[in-house]
């Protein structure tokens, strides 16, 4: 057995040459480039991030803010109509706006129109100057003078408020929302609020009636008090209100409420009237009124005057429908004269 050193040696030399010709990795060279030009890579990465995120901010951010405005809530806690004149009134509205505070922001003040949601076409009743607010829970109180109170939209507003058990009002406008570090976002504010109406003073009650057979110096022969219910959040300064007094669809006199000022709840006010006596005394002798002397009356608004100025937005509203009540006329006459005027003997 022989050993071929030459062949074996050649083979070993060839393998060494082949290993020597293999290309070495370039890791060191790449690492060197990164160390030298790292700032270029950072700039490229930042530009790429801006290209991706900037459209999202410019397009998505306003949408996010608008969505938060849409999800906010508005509640009206009180409305006051005071300093009432023919063409102007002072409006005070106390309200609360509740919104998410996950993105702290400031909402610019803006002008907002208010209109009756269920009366078409939507016609502005008034323009409200909404103050600047912050996100979260914001108390928004507004007091301002409103012009054009004698125009039809404000008359309609009062009529709807007076004769409905509820009504929907919408407040609408555009404003800017500011978030620190970002461009202000333009948003639309539109909220519809359901309010409790006055419902025609349903439940009106006349008490402590005093009836005289001889009128006083002003021509009044009836005095008493009225409990006027107001289930709404509305306070309004009416002034001197005059009502036509009807019995069985026939006008029998005029009733007056002086310095009428209505607040939420039960309002006890003094009333006076001049009543034609003959139809009332005859009614006390016929059924069903002869049994207890209680007579039904309907009151229709005729005029409203405050500080010498007529208020059509109240008088026209009060004249739309009759306000019904009952008065214990028989008992009042007995207390005044000591005589019983209601009796069913021979009654028809």
C-alpha positions as CSV (number, residue, x, y, z in Angstrom):
1,X,0.0,0.0,0.0
2,X,1.5,3.4,-1.1
3,X,0.6,7.0,-0.2
4,X,0.2,9.5,-3.1
5,X,1.6,12.6,-1.4
6,X,1.6,14.6,-4.6
7,X,-2.0,14.1,-5.3
8,X,-2.9,14.6,-1.7
9,X,-0.8,17.7,-1.5
10,X,-2.3,19.2,-4.6
11,X,-5.7,18.6,-3.3
12,X,-5.0,20.4,-0.1
13,X,-3.4,23.3,-1.9
14,X,-6.5,23.7,-4.1
15,X,-8.8,23.8,-1.2
16,X,-6.7,26.5,0.5
17,X,-6.8,28.6,-2.6
18,X,-10.6,28.2,-2.9
19,X,-11.1,29.3,0.7
20,X,-8.8,32.3,0.1
21,X,-10.8,33.5,-2.9
22,X,-14.2,33.6,-1.0
23,X,-15.5,37.3,-0.5
24,X,-15.4,38.5,3.1
25,X,-18.7,40.0,4.6
26,X,-19.3,43.8,4.3
27,X,-20.7,44.2,7.8
28,X,-17.9,46.4,8.9
29,X,-18.3,48.7,5.9
30,X,-22.1,49.1,6.4
31,X,-21.7,49.8,10.1
32,X,-19.1,52.5,9.2
33,X,-21.6,54.1,6.8
34,X,-24.3,54.1,9.5
35,X,-22.0,55.6,12.1
36,X,-21.0,58.3,9.6
37,X,-24.3,59.2,8.2
38,X,-26.8,58.4,11.0
39,X,-28.3,61.9,10.9
40,X,-29.3,61.4,7.2
41,X,-31.2,58.3,8.2
42,X,-33.0,60.1,11.0
43,X,-34.1,62.9,8.7
44,X,-35.4,60.4,6.1
45,X,-37.3,58.6,8.8
46,X,-38.8,61.8,10.1
47,X,-39.9,62.9,6.7
48,X,-41.5,59.5,6.1
49,X,-43.3,59.8,9.4
50,X,-44.6,63.2,8.5
51,X,-45.8,62.0,5.1
52,X,-47.8,59.3,6.9
53,X,-49.1,61.2,9.9
54,X,-49.6,64.8,8.5
55,X,-52.6,63.8,6.3
56,X,-54.1,61.9,9.2
57,X,-53.8,65.0,11.4
58,X,-55.0,67.5,8.8
59,X,-58.0,65.3,7.7
60,X,-58.7,63.2,10.8
61,X,-58.3,65.7,13.6
62,X,-61.2,68.0,12.4
63,X,-63.4,65.0,12.1
64,X,-62.5,63.8,15.6
65,X,-63.3,67.2,17.0
66,X,-66.6,67.4,15.0
67,X,-67.5,64.0,16.3
68,X,-66.9,65.1,19.9
69,X,-69.1,68.2,19.3
70,X,-71.8,66.0,17.9
71,X,-71.7,63.8,21.0
72,X,-71.9,66.8,23.4
73,X,-75.2,67.6,25.1
74,X,-77.0,70.8,25.8
75,X,-79.6,71.4,28.5
76,X,-81.5,74.6,29.0
77,X,-82.1,75.2,32.7
78,X,-83.9,78.5,32.6
79,X,-85.2,81.2,30.2
80,X,-86.3,84.7,31.3
81,X,-88.0,87.3,29.0
82,X,-87.8,90.6,30.9
83,X,-87.7,94.4,30.2
84,X,-90.4,93.8,27.7
85,X,-91.1,96.5,25.2
86,X,-92.9,96.6,21.8
87,X,-89.9,95.9,19.7
88,X,-87.3,94.6,22.1
89,X,-87.0,92.2,25.1
90,X,-84.1,91.1,27.3
91,X,-83.4,87.4,27.0
92,X,-81.5,85.4,29.6
93,X,-80.8,81.8,29.0
94,X,-79.1,79.6,31.6
95,X,-77.7,76.4,30.1
96,X,-75.2,73.6,30.5
97,X,-73.0,72.1,27.8
98,X,-71.4,68.7,28.6
99,X,-68.7,67.2,26.4
100,X,-65.7,64.8,26.5
101,X,-62.6,66.3,28.0
102,X,-60.3,63.6,26.6
103,X,-58.9,66.2,24.3
104,X,-58.7,69.5,26.3
105,X,-59.8,72.3,24.0
106,X,-61.2,75.9,23.9
107,X,-64.3,76.6,21.9
108,X,-64.5,80.1,20.5
109,X,-67.6,82.3,21.1
110,X,-70.0,82.4,18.2
111,X,-73.4,83.6,17.0
112,X,-76.1,80.9,17.0
113,X,-79.6,81.1,15.6
114,X,-82.5,79.6,17.6
115,X,-85.6,78.3,15.9
116,X,-88.6,76.0,16.4
117,X,-87.6,72.6,15.3
118,X,-91.1,71.4,14.4
119,X,-92.3,74.6,12.6
120,X,-91.4,74.6,8.9
121,X,-89.7,76.4,7.3
122,X,-87.1,76.9,10.0
123,X,-87.1,80.6,10.7
124,X,-84.7,82.1,13.2
125,X,-86.5,83.4,16.3
126,X,-83.4,85.1,17.6
127,X,-79.6,85.1,17.3
128,X,-77.7,84.3,20.5
129,X,-74.2,85.3,21.3
130,X,-72.6,82.1,22.7
131,X,-69.6,82.8,24.9
132,X,-66.2,81.1,24.8
133,X,-66.2,77.8,26.6
134,X,-63.9,74.8,27.4
135,X,-64.5,71.2,26.9
136,X,-65.9,69.2,29.8
137,X,-68.8,70.5,31.8
138,X,-69.5,74.2,30.9
139,X,-72.1,76.5,32.4
140,X,-73.3,78.8,29.6
141,X,-75.3,81.8,30.7
142,X,-76.5,84.4,28.2
143,X,-78.1,87.8,28.7
144,X,-78.8,90.1,25.8
145,X,-81.3,92.4,24.2
146,X,-83.3,90.9,21.3
147,X,-84.6,93.2,18.5
148,X,-87.6,92.3,16.4
149,X,-89.8,91.1,19.2
150,X,-92.9,92.4,17.4
151,X,-92.1,90.2,14.3
152,X,-93.9,87.0,13.6
153,X,-91.1,84.5,14.5
154,X,-91.0,85.8,18.1
155,X,-94.8,85.8,18.2
156,X,-94.9,82.2,17.0
157,X,-92.3,81.2,19.6
158,X,-94.4,82.6,22.5
159,X,-97.5,81.0,21.1
160,X,-95.9,77.6,20.9
161,X,-94.4,78.0,24.4
162,X,-97.8,79.0,25.8
163,X,-100.1,76.5,24.3
164,X,-98.0,73.3,24.0
165,X,-97.1,70.8,26.7
166,X,-93.7,70.5,25.1
167,X,-91.7,72.1,22.2
168,X,-88.4,71.4,20.5
169,X,-86.0,74.3,19.9
170,X,-82.8,74.1,17.9
171,X,-79.7,76.2,18.5
172,X,-77.3,76.2,15.5
173,X,-74.0,77.9,14.5
174,X,-70.4,77.5,13.5
175,X,-67.3,78.1,15.5
176,X,-63.6,77.2,15.9
177,X,-62.1,74.7,18.4
178,X,-58.5,75.2,19.6
179,X,-56.3,72.3,20.7
180,X,-52.8,73.3,21.9
181,X,-50.2,72.7,19.2
182,X,-52.7,72.1,16.3
183,X,-54.5,74.3,13.8
184,X,-57.9,75.4,14.9
185,X,-60.7,73.1,13.7
186,X,-63.9,74.6,12.2
187,X,-67.0,72.8,13.5
188,X,-70.7,73.0,13.3
189,X,-72.7,73.2,16.5
190,X,-76.4,72.0,16.3
191,X,-78.4,70.9,19.3
192,X,-82.1,70.3,19.6
193,X,-83.6,70.6,23.1
194,X,-87.0,69.5,24.2
195,X,-88.6,72.0,26.6
196,X,-91.7,71.7,28.8
197,X,-94.3,74.1,27.6
198,X,-96.8,76.1,29.6
199,X,-99.7,74.1,28.3
200,X,-102.3,76.9,28.2
201,X,-102.1,77.5,32.0
202,X,-104.0,74.2,32.4
203,X,-105.2,74.0,36.0
204,X,-105.8,77.7,36.3
205,X,-107.8,78.3,39.5
206,X,-109.6,81.4,40.8
207,X,-109.7,81.7,44.6
208,X,-111.0,84.1,47.3
209,X,-113.6,85.5,44.9
210,X,-115.3,88.6,46.2
211,X,-118.4,89.9,44.2
212,X,-120.1,93.2,44.9
213,X,-123.5,94.2,43.5
214,X,-122.2,97.7,43.2
215,X,-119.0,98.4,41.2
216,X,-116.1,100.4,42.6
217,X,-114.7,103.6,41.1
218,X,-112.9,101.7,38.3
219,X,-116.1,99.9,37.4
220,X,-115.0,96.6,38.9
221,X,-117.5,94.4,40.8
222,X,-115.2,91.3,41.1
223,X,-112.0,90.8,42.9
224,X,-110.0,87.7,43.7
225,X,-106.8,85.7,43.2
226,X,-105.7,83.4,40.5
227,X,-103.3,80.4,40.8
228,X,-101.6,80.3,37.5
229,X,-99.5,77.1,36.9
230,X,-96.3,77.3,34.9
231,X,-94.6,73.9,34.5
232,X,-91.9,75.3,32.2
233,X,-88.5,76.9,33.0
234,X,-89.7,80.2,31.4
235,X,-90.0,83.4,33.4
236,X,-91.7,86.3,31.6
237,X,-92.6,89.9,32.4
238,X,-96.1,90.4,31.0
239,X,-97.3,93.7,32.4
240,X,-101.0,94.6,32.4
241,X,-103.0,91.9,30.7
242,X,-106.7,92.3,29.7
243,X,-109.0,89.3,29.1
244,X,-112.4,89.0,27.6
245,X,-114.6,87.0,30.1
246,X,-117.0,84.5,28.4
247,X,-119.8,82.5,29.9
248,X,-121.6,80.0,27.7
249,X,-119.9,81.6,24.7
250,X,-121.2,85.0,25.4
251,X,-119.0,87.8,26.6
252,X,-120.1,88.9,30.1
253,X,-117.3,91.2,31.1
254,X,-113.5,92.0,31.2
255,X,-110.9,90.6,33.6
256,X,-107.6,92.3,34.4
257,X,-104.3,91.1,35.8
258,X,-102.1,94.0,36.7
259,X,-98.3,93.8,36.7
260,X,-98.4,90.2,35.6
261,X,-95.0,88.5,36.1
262,X,-95.0,84.7,35.7
263,X,-92.3,82.4,37.1
264,X,-91.9,78.6,37.0
265,X,-94.3,76.9,39.5
266,X,-97.6,78.2,40.8
267,X,-98.1,82.0,40.5
268,X,-100.6,83.6,42.8
269,X,-101.8,86.9,41.3
270,X,-104.6,89.3,42.1
271,X,-107.4,89.7,39.5
272,X,-110.2,92.2,39.1
273,X,-113.1,92.3,36.7
274,X,-116.3,94.1,35.7
275,X,-119.0,91.5,35.1
276,X,-122.5,92.0,33.6
277,X,-124.6,90.7,36.5
278,X,-127.9,89.8,34.8
279,X,-126.8,86.7,32.8
280,X,-124.8,85.4,35.9
281,X,-127.7,85.8,38.3
282,X,-130.0,84.0,35.8
283,X,-127.6,81.2,35.4
284,X,-127.6,80.6,39.2
285,X,-131.3,79.7,38.8
286,X,-130.8,77.0,36.2
287,X,-129.3,73.5,36.0
288,X,-126.6,72.5,36.5
289,X,-125.3,75.7,38.1
290,X,-128.1,76.0,40.6
291,X,-126.9,73.0,42.5
292,X,-123.6,74.5,43.8
293,X,-123.4,78.0,42.3
294,X,-120.1,77.2,40.4
295,X,-120.0,78.7,36.9
296,X,-117.5,78.0,34.1
297,X,-115.7,80.9,32.4
298,X,-113.5,81.2,29.4
299,X,-110.8,83.9,29.2
300,X,-109.5,85.2,25.9
301,X,-106.6,87.6,25.8
302,X,-107.4,91.0,24.4
303,X,-104.4,93.2,25.1
304,X,-101.1,93.4,27.0
305,X,-99.4,96.7,27.9
306,X,-96.2,97.1,29.8
307,X,-94.9,100.6,30.8
308,X,-97.3,102.1,28.3
309,X,-96.1,99.9,25.4
310,X,-98.3,97.3,23.7
311,X,-96.8,93.8,23.6
312,X,-98.2,92.0,20.5
313,X,-96.0,88.9,21.1
314,X,-97.9,88.3,24.3
315,X,-101.4,89.6,23.4
316,X,-101.6,87.6,20.2
317,X,-100.4,84.4,21.9
318,X,-103.0,84.8,24.7
319,X,-105.7,85.5,22.1
320,X,-105.2,82.2,20.2
321,X,-107.2,80.0,22.6
322,X,-109.5,80.3,25.6
323,X,-108.2,79.6,29.1
324,X,-110.9,77.9,31.1
325,X,-111.6,78.1,34.8
326,X,-114.5,77.9,37.2
327,X,-115.6,80.4,39.9
328,X,-117.8,79.7,42.9
329,X,-120.0,82.7,42.2
330,X,-122.9,81.6,44.4
331,X,-120.6,81.2,47.4
332,X,-118.9,84.5,46.8
333,X,-122.3,86.3,46.6
334,X,-123.4,84.7,49.8
335,X,-120.2,85.8,51.6
336,X,-120.7,89.3,50.3
337,X,-124.5,89.8,50.7
338,X,-125.5,87.0,53.1
339,X,-128.1,85.9,50.5
340,X,-128.3,82.6,48.6
341,X,-128.6,83.3,44.9
342,X,-128.4,79.8,43.6
343,X,-131.5,77.6,43.9
344,X,-132.9,74.9,41.8
345,X,-136.5,75.4,42.8
346,X,-138.4,75.8,39.5
347,X,-135.1,75.5,37.6
348,X,-135.2,74.4,33.9
